[in-house]
Amino acid sequence: MDLFKEMAKAVIEGDEEQTVSLAKEALAKGVDPTEAIEKGFAEGMKEIGRLFETLEIFLPQVIISAEAMTAGVEIFRHYLLGKEGDIPKKTVLLGTIQGDVHDIGKNIVKIMLESNGFKVYDLGRDVPVSNFIEKVKELNPDLIGVSALMTTTMVHMPKLMEALQESGLRTKVKIMLGGAPVLPEWAKKIGADGYGESAMEAVRVAKRLVGLQGEGKGDKA
Ligand code: B12
């Protein structure tokens, strides 16, 4: 079986030892971490999503798979952080929106941004709109990245846009949205500067928004 398929299988089976060991194997073989995460682990998580939706598995199994994926991704994170240079960095304030505890995708976006030279302030998950505002004031980031995985929580994104307007911060910071239910048209409609459908796309869009090179199809938002 090829390595990416084994990585996906390990996530599906919720085998944390195996995700860690396969991540190490991928690094030893010189496989690109970004590709390994997206084509290996993330594919496994997609299948878990499908099985959950068709009621073939239940929440505890999703949690176990999520933990296995996180453990594997962490191996790549350590590796990528070790390769960082000292150049001044553009800053990104990142978080999963209010009411939403899904942070696997956001954490992958974080790793990809960090490994592409951004300094990321991670506010974590279930982040109230007011916290984003406070942190923008405190940290003055170049960009805000917001993730939402539920239709019931993405409704807080326009609230964040409004709060930024009202506090006079909107012109000082760019905003990029993502997460499975978020669409580029919607991001555009609520006035965001960019949208990324994957972590790789997030990096391209982020670079464009802060004036570094890079572009992607999510730019249109
Ligand atoms: C794993 C998972 C969980 C885990 C989360 C663990 C964790 N730490 O994240 C647990 C078990 C805790 C969980 C809980 C719940 N979940 Co859940 N969960 C999922 C599942 C199966 C996978 C999500 C995932 O991690 N995908 C893999 C990652 C890699 O993909 P991603 O998040 O999309 O991220 C990628 C891109 O979107 C993008 N991206 C992500 N963020 C950002 C941000 C920016 C700025 C950019 C540019 C890009 C970007 O890049 C990422 C990498 O490529 C989905 C099903 C699905 N199909 O999505 C349901 C799903 C999201 N969950 C759902 C539900 C309903 C729940 C619960 C309410 C369950 C319940 N009934 O009790 C609770 C919610 C609690 C809460 N308040 O948030 C629903 C949401 C439905 C809706 N309303 O829209 C889904 C769709 C399943 C379903 N069909 O019912 N869940």
Boltz pocket constraint, residues with backbone or C-beta under 6 A from the ligand:
constraints:
  - pocket:
      binder: B
      contacts: [[A, 42], [A, 45], [A, 46], [A, 48], [A, 49], [A, 50], [A, 52], [A, 53], [A, 59], [A, 62], [A, 63], [A, 66], [A, 99], [A, 100], [A, 101], [A, 102], [A, 103], [A, 104], [A, 105], [A, 106], [A, 108], [A, 109], [A, 144], [A, 145], [A, 146], [A, 147], [A, 148], [A, 149], [A, 150], [A, 151], [A, 152], [A, 176], [A, 177], [A, 178], [A, 179], [A, 180], [A, 181], [A, 195], [A, 196], [A, 197], [A, 198], [A, 199], [A, 200], [A, 201], [A, 202]]
      max_distance: 6.0
